Amino acid sequence: MKTKTLTVVEIVIVLCSMLVVAMPAIAAEEDDYVLGIYGNANEDDTIDMRDLTYVKLIFFGKKPETELADAKYDGKINPLDFIQIKLIIVGKENELTVVDAADRIVTVSMPVERIVPQPTSSYEPTWVLAPGKVVGVTATAQKEDGYSWLPGILDKPPVGTYKELDYEKIMEIEPDIVIASKRAAEEIAEKLEPAGITVIALQFVELEKFNPQLKILAKILGKEEKAEEFISWRQNHLDPVKEKTEGIEPKVRVYAEYSDTLWGTGGKGSGIQSVITVAGGYNIVGDAVGYFGYVDPEWVILENPEVIFFPAWTEFGPTALTGYFMDSSENAEQFIEEACNRTGLKETDAVKKWQSLCN
């Protein structure tokens, strides 16, 4: 049991690191996810000539209509959809309609040449595909414990922080699109879309949804080939982890708490649940709180997790705990010591057996 627990802890550390660098419950394999772009008529993971054939079969009554078959997003299946799919395939479309991470239907004017990323998890994917198209970044991403190491990021104009964007500055630099987090998309759209700036939510913190989200971003930026190269490299590193952990039984019971939010945790749809599940563990929160929510100390005691970890990405205060540029673990060690003395955690097997970590 001790060996199994240590294995899960070690893999959680690796996977948390992957999330921090945007290599972010495997409820389904990635191949099961549909590319959320209108024109993906057969609803697989790409748009190609098979979609053109499929939409024609729908038009002639040979196939049932699918949600994404309406490539022009005008409420009708007709030859205009044939043309739009052809244009999407060759990268000559004037607009692209997508289903974003917040389940919003967003039409993007093409081509996109100027972008501003808001969520910290979107910076590495954006830099992988098209760093030259980034015209503004958050001060959060520019911090030393953020993504200051990305080439050229310190030369980009700051547009506020991850949590508090400078909307006037964003409007001043006139991006074509702003990439928003799932939680903040509606609020950001309310501020920027009246100014003609398109806001699209993309979520890179769930391991199983990373590839489909990257493909959407790549299609918007016209960088599909680069995306495929990166996805191939990523899977070569991630698949061996899955193979090693998929047979672990029984699952180690894990509780995760954001380092800046007492009793704040994540369930279904969160990065927390992704890394725990892929690491071969069981998130004791399960689907109870969704993407983000709170739990009671008494409940944690009753659930008695075997492992506790604290995601401590940049801006997850109260002070920097982890990061590429830190040369001491003193802050993290002090944080863990104080957390493990809290009522609700100190009574658990995870604390009693020193299975708590900060990443």
Long-range contacts (C-beta under 8 A, 24 or more apart in sequence): 4-248, 4-252, 5-252, 5-306, 5-307, 5-353, 5-355, 7-245, 7-248, 7-280, 8-245, 8-248, 8-252, 8-254, 8-279, 8-280, 8-281, 8-307, 9-307, 9-309, 9-355, 9-357, 11-241, 11-244, 11-245, 11-278, 11-279, 11-280, 12-254, 12-275, 12-276, 12-279, 12-281, 12-307, 12-309, 12-357, 12-359, 13-357, 13-359, 14-241, 15-207, 15-241, 15-274, 15-275, 15-278, 15-279, 16-275, 16-309, 16-311, 16-359, 17-359, 18-207, 18-237, 18-238, 18-275, 19-121, 19-205, 19-207, 19-271, 19-274, 19-275, 19-311, 19-313, 20-313, 20-322, 20-359, 21-124, 22-121, 22-122, 22-123, 22-124, 22-125, 22-204, 23-124, 23-210, 23-234, 23-237, 23-238, 24-121, 24-204, 24-205, 24-206, 24-207, 24-210, 24-271, 24-274, 25-208, 25-268, 25-273, 25-274, 25-276, 25-277, 25-283, 26-207, 26-208, 26-242, 26-274, 26-277, 26-278, 27-208, 28-208, 29-208, 30-208, 30-209, 30-210, 30-211, 30-212, 33-208, 33-209, 33-211, 33-212, 34-68, 34-212, 35-212, 35-215, 35-216, 36-68, 36-98, 36-99, 36-100, 36-212, 36-216, 37-68, 37-88, 37-96, 37-97, 37-98, 37-99, 37-216, 37-219, 38-68, 38-70, 38-71, 38-72, 38-73, 38-96, 38-97, 38-98, 38-99, 39-68, 39-69, 39-71, 39-81, 39-84, 39-85, 39-88, 39-97, 40-68, 41-66, 41-68, 41-69, 41-71, 41-81, 41-85, 42-66, 43-67, 43-68, 45-211, 45-212, 45-215, 46-215, 47-85, 47-88, 47-89, 47-219, 48-89, 49-89, 51-85, 52-82, 52-85, 52-86, 52-89, 55-81, 55-82, 55-85, 56-82, 68-99, 71-97, 73-97, 73-105, 73-107, 88-219, 91-222, 91-224, 96-219, 96-220, 98-200, 98-216, 98-219, 98-220, 100-185, 100-200, 100-201, 100-202, 100-216, 101-182, 101-185, 101-201, 101-202, 101-203, 101-209, 101-213, 102-180, 102-182, 102-185, 102-186, 102-201, 104-185, 104-186, 104-189, 104-200, 104-201, 106-198, 106-199, 106-200, 107-198, 108-176, 108-177, 108-198, 108-200, 108-220, 109-176, 109-198, 110-220, 111-222, 112-176, 112-177, 112-220, 112-221, 112-222, 113-176, 114-173, 114-174, 114-175, 114-176, 114-177, 115-175, 115-176, 115-177, 115-178, 115-179, 115-221, 116-159, 116-170, 116-173, 116-175, 116-177, 116-178, 116-179, 117-141, 117-178, 117-179, 118-162, 118-165, 118-178, 118-179, 118-180, 118-181, 118-184, 118-188, 119-162, 119-179, 119-180, 119-181, 119-184, 119-202, 119-203, 119-204, 120-146, 120-147, 120-162, 120-313, 120-314, 120-315, 121-181, 121-203, 121-204, 121-205, 121-271, 122-179, 122-202, 122-204, 122-217, 123-147, 123-150, 123-153, 124-150, 125-202, 125-204, 125-213, 125-214, 125-217, 126-179, 126-217, 127-151, 127-153, 128-214, 128-226, 128-227, 128-230, 129-214, 129-217, 129-218, 129-221, 129-223, 129-226, 129-227, 129-230, 130-221, 130-223, 130-226, 133-221, 135-173, 135-175, 136-169, 136-170, 136-173, 136-175, 138-162, 138-165, 140-314, 140-315, 143-314, 144-323, 144-325, 145-314, 145-320, 145-322, 145-323, 145-324, 145-325, 145-326, 146-314, 146-315, 146-323, 148-325, 149-324, 149-325, 161-315, 162-315, 163-315, 165-191, 167-191, 167-192, 170-197, 171-195, 171-197, 177-220, 179-217, 182-291, 183-291, 183-292, 205-270, 205-271, 205-274, 206-269, 206-270, 206-271, 206-273, 206-274, 207-238, 207-271, 207-274, 207-275, 207-278, 208-274, 210-234, 238-278, 241-278, 241-279, 242-278, 244-280, 245-278, 245-279, 245-280, 246-280, 248-280, 248-281, 251-280, 251-281, 251-282, 252-280, 252-281, 252-282, 252-306, 252-307, 253-281, 253-282, 253-284, 253-303, 253-304, 253-305, 253-306, 253-307, 254-281, 254-282, 254-283, 254-284, 254-305, 254-306, 254-307, 254-308, 254-309, 255-283, 255-284, 255-285, 255-300, 255-303, 255-305, 255-307, 255-308, 255-348, 255-350, 256-283, 256-285, 256-308, 256-309, 256-310, 256-311, 257-308, 257-310, 257-339, 258-310, 258-311, 258-316, 259-310, 259-311, 259-312, 259-316, 259-317, 259-321, 259-335, 259-358, 260-315, 260-316, 260-317, 260-318, 263-294, 263-295, 263-296, 263-297, 263-300, 263-344, 264-292, 264-293, 264-294, 265-289, 265-292, 265-293, 265-294, 265-295, 266-291, 266-292, 266-293, 267-291, 267-293, 271-311, 272-311, 281-307, 296-344, 297-342, 297-343, 297-344, 297-345, 298-344, 300-344, 300-345, 300-348, 301-344, 301-347, 301-348, 304-347, 304-348, 304-349, 305-348, 305-349, 305-350, 306-349, 306-350, 306-353, 306-355, 307-350, 307-355, 307-356, 307-357, 308-339, 308-345, 308-348, 308-350, 308-351, 308-355, 308-356, 308-357, 309-356, 309-357, 309-358, 309-359, 310-335, 310-336, 310-339, 310-356, 310-357, 310-358, 310-359, 311-359, 312-358, 312-359, 321-358, 322-358, 322-359, 332-358
